[in-house]
């Protein structure tokens, strides 16, 4: 498998429902905690804060989780994960 095909296969794997679902859960949970840490005081005091940073606090954990899930699945089975067809184990 060539390098470009591997990258594309890993990208497709990262977009499978199980990985996306877990990455969303992680992104929301960790993002909420990061936002409380990074922007909690500004919100309580009514100060301005950067919405871009708020969004990044959710996107970064999502991306890290999706990457970890994809990489872990790849390491476990030796090839990129693809969705299974119904009835195939």
MARKE-425769 format. One record per residue: x, y, z of N, C-alpha, C in turn; chain; residue in three letters. Coordinates in Angstrom, 2 decimals. Example, Ala and Ser with C-alpha at 12.3 -4.5 7.8 and 13.67 -1.06 7.14 Angstrom:
      nX      nY      nZ     caX     caY     caZ      cX      cY      cZ ch  aa
   13.19   -5.69    7.80   12.30   -4.50    7.80   13.20   -3.30    7.80  A ALA
   12.85   -2.25    7.08   13.67   -1.06    7.14   12.90    0.03    7.87  A SER
//
This chain:
      nX      nY      nZ     caX     caY     caZ      cX      cY      cZ ch  aa
    0.87   -1.17    0.00    0.00    0.00    0.00    0.91    1.23    0.00  A UNK
    0.69    2.12   -0.97    1.49    3.32   -1.06    1.17    4.30    0.07  A UNK
    2.04    5.25    0.25    1.89    6.21    1.35    0.59    7.01    1.23  A UNK
    0.27    7.50    0.02   -0.96    8.28   -0.17   -2.18    7.41    0.07  A UNK
   -2.17    6.17   -0.42   -3.32    5.28   -0.19   -3.49    4.99    1.30  A UNK
   -2.39    4.84    2.01   -2.47    4.60    3.45   -3.08    5.80    4.16  A UNK
   -2.64    7.00    3.81   -3.17    8.22    4.43   -4.67    8.34    4.15  A UNK
   -5.08    8.08    2.92   -6.50    8.15    2.57   -7.31    7.09    3.31  A UNK
   -6.75    5.89    3.42   -7.45    4.81    4.14   -7.58    5.16    5.62  A UNK
   -6.54    5.73    6.20   -6.61    6.14    7.61   -7.62    7.27    7.80  A UNK
   -7.70    8.20    6.85   -8.68    9.29    6.92  -10.10    8.72    6.86  A UNK
  -10.33    7.75    5.97  -11.65    7.11    5.91  -11.95    6.38    7.21  A UNK
  -10.95    5.75    7.78  -11.14    5.04    9.06  -11.52    6.01   10.17  A UNK
  -10.90    7.18   10.16  -11.19    8.17   11.21  -12.62    8.67   11.13  A UNK
  -13.26    8.53    9.98  -14.63    9.01    9.80  -15.68    7.92    9.97  A UNK
  -15.27    6.74   10.45  -16.26    5.68   10.69  -17.07    6.03   11.93  A UNK
  -18.35    5.64   11.96  -19.22    6.02   13.08  -18.69    5.71   14.48  A UNK
  -18.10    4.53   14.74  -17.63    4.29   16.12  -16.53    5.27   16.55  A UNK
  -15.62    5.57   15.66  -14.52    6.48   16.01  -15.04    7.90   16.16  A UNK
  -15.91    8.34   15.25  -16.47    9.69   15.33  -17.29    9.85   16.60  A UNK
  -18.09    8.84   16.94  -18.92    8.91   18.15  -18.07    9.08   19.40  A UNK
  -17.05    8.25   19.53  -16.18    8.34   20.70  -15.40    9.66   20.72  A UNK
  -14.95   10.11   19.55  -14.21   11.37   19.48  -15.12   12.55   19.85  A UNK
  -16.39   12.50   19.44  -17.33   13.56   19.82  -17.54   13.60   21.33  A UNK
  -17.73   12.43   21.93  -17.91   12.36   23.39  -16.68   12.94   24.10  A UNK
  -15.50   12.52   23.66  -14.26   13.00   24.28  -14.10   14.50   24.06  A UNK
  -14.35   14.95   22.82  -14.21   16.37   22.50  -15.13   17.24   23.33  A UNK
  -16.37   16.80   23.52  -17.32   17.58   24.32  -16.92   17.61   25.79  A UNK
  -16.56   16.45   26.33  -16.21   16.38   27.75  -14.93   17.15   28.05  A UNK
  -13.87   16.84   27.32  -12.58   17.51   27.56  -12.66   18.99   27.18  A UNK
  -13.38   19.30   26.08  -13.54   20.68   25.66  -14.24   21.52   26.72  A UNK
  -15.26   20.95   27.35  -15.97   21.67   28.41  -15.04   21.97   29.58  A UNK
  -14.26   20.98   29.97  -13.31   21.18   31.07  -12.27   22.23   30.70  A UNK
  -11.72   22.14   29.48  -10.73   23.13   29.05  -11.31   24.53   29.01  A UNK
  -12.55   24.66   28.55  -13.18   25.97   28.50  -13.42   26.53   29.90  A UNK
  -13.80   25.67   30.83  -13.97   26.15   32.21  -12.65   26.63   32.79  A UNK
  -11.58   25.89   32.50  -10.26   26.28   32.99   -9.79   27.56   32.30  A UNK
   -9.89   27.59   30.97   -9.33   28.71   30.21  -10.17   29.97   30.21  A UNK
  -11.50   29.83   30.26  -12.36   31.00   30.09  -13.36   31.19   31.22  A UNK
  -13.34   30.33   32.22  -14.31   30.41   33.31  -14.31   31.74   34.03  A UNK
  -13.14   32.24   34.34  -13.03   33.51   35.06  -13.57   34.67   34.22  A UNK
  -13.25   34.66   32.93  -13.73   35.72   32.03  -15.25   35.70   31.95  A UNK
  -15.84   34.52   31.89  -17.30   34.41   31.82  -17.93   34.91   33.11  A UNK
  -17.38   34.50   34.25  -17.93   34.93   35.54  -17.81   36.43   35.75  A UNK
  -16.72   37.03   35.26  -16.52   38.47   35.43  -17.17   39.30   34.33  A UNK
  -17.71   38.63   33.31  -18.32   39.35   32.20  -17.31   39.96   31.25  A UNK
  -16.07   39.48   31.30  -15.02   39.99   30.41  -15.16   39.38   29.02  A UNK
  -14.48   40.01   28.06  -14.46   39.47   26.70  -13.54   38.26   26.62  A UNK
  -13.86   37.36   25.72  -12.99   36.22   25.45  -13.10   35.87   23.97  A UNK
  -12.15   35.14   23.49  -12.08   34.80   22.08  -12.91   33.56   21.77  A UNK
  -13.91   33.72   20.91  -14.73   32.58   20.52  -13.92   31.56   19.73  A UNK
  -12.91   32.02   19.02  -12.04   31.10   18.29  -11.35   30.13   19.23  A UNK
  -10.89   30.65   20.37  -10.24   29.78   21.36  -11.23   28.82   22.00  A UNK
  -12.47   29.28   22.18  -13.51   28.40   22.74  -13.74   27.21   21.80  A UNK
  -13.85   27.51   20.51  -14.07   26.44   19.53  -12.87   25.50   19.48  A UNK
  -11.67   26.05   19.51  -10.47   25.21   19.47  -10.39   24.29   20.68  A UNK
  -10.90   24.75   21.83  -10.89   23.90   23.02  -11.75   22.65   22.84  A UNK
  -12.68   22.67   21.90  -13.47   21.48   21.59  -12.87   20.68   20.43  A UNK
  -12.34   21.39   19.43  -11.83   20.72   18.22  -10.56   19.93   18.49  A UNK
   -9.65   20.48   19.28   -8.38   19.80   19.52   -8.57   18.44   20.20  A UNK
   -9.35   18.33   21.29   -9.53   16.99   21.87  -10.26   16.03   20.93  A UNK
  -11.19   16.57   20.11  -11.86   15.72   19.11  -10.83   15.12   18.16  A UNK
   -9.95   15.96   17.63   -8.95   15.50   16.66   -7.98   14.50   17.29  A UNK
   -7.54   14.78   18.50   -6.62   13.87   19.19   -7.29   12.52   19.43  A UNK
   -8.54   12.54   19.85   -9.26   11.30   20.10   -9.49   10.51   18.81  A UNK
   -9.86   11.19   17.74  -10.07   10.52   16.45   -8.76    9.92   15.95  A UNK
   -7.68   10.66   16.10   -6.38   10.15   15.68   -6.00    8.92   16.51  A UNK
   -6.19    9.00   17.83   -5.83    7.88   18.70   -6.64    6.64   18.38  A UNK
   -7.95    6.83   18.18   -8.80    5.70   17.85   -8.41    5.05   16.54  A UNK
   -8.13    5.88   15.55   -7.74    5.36   14.24   -6.41    4.65   14.33  A UNK
   -5.46    5.28   15.00   -4.13    4.68   15.13   -4.19    3.39   15.93  A UNK
   -4.98    3.37   17.00   -5.12    2.16   17.81   -5.74    1.03   17.03  A UNK
   -6.77    1.33   16.24   -7.41    0.30   15.43   -6.45   -0.21   14.37  A UNK
   -5.68    0.69   13.79   -4.70    0.29   12.77   -3.64   -0.62   13.37  A UNK
   -3.16   -0.25   14.56   -2.14   -1.05   15.23   -2.68   -2.42   15.61  A UNK
   -3.94   -2.46   16.06   -4.52   -3.73   16.52   -4.74   -4.71   15.37  A UNK
   -5.17   -4.20   14.21   -5.50   -5.14   13.13   -4.52   -5.09   11.97  A UNK
   -3.59   -4.16   11.98   -2.57   -4.11   10.95   -2.99   -3.46    9.65  A UNK
   -4.21   -2.96    9.61   -4.65   -2.25    8.41   -5.72   -1.24    8.81  A UNK
   -5.96   -0.24    7.98   -6.98    0.75    8.33   -8.34    0.09    8.53  A UNK
   -9.10    0.66    9.46  -10.43    0.14    9.77  -11.39    0.59    8.69  A UNK
  -12.25   -0.31    8.26  -13.32    0.06    7.34  -14.62   -0.43    7.95  A UNK
  -15.70    0.20    7.58  -16.98   -0.24    8.11  -17.27   -1.64    7.60  A UNK
  -17.78   -2.45    8.50  -18.16   -3.81    8.11  -19.54   -3.77    7.48  A UNK
  -19.72   -4.65    6.51  -21.03   -4.79    5.90  -21.93   -5.59    6.84  A UNK
  -23.23   -5.29    6.87  -24.14   -6.04    7.74  -24.03   -7.53    7.49  A UNK
  -24.00   -8.30    8.57  -23.96   -9.75    8.46  -22.57  -10.32    8.32  A UNK
  -21.53   -9.45    8.28  -20.16   -9.92    8.16  -19.47   -9.71    9.50  A UNK
  -18.83  -10.76   10.04  -18.16  -10.59   11.32  -16.68  -10.49   11.15  A UNK
//
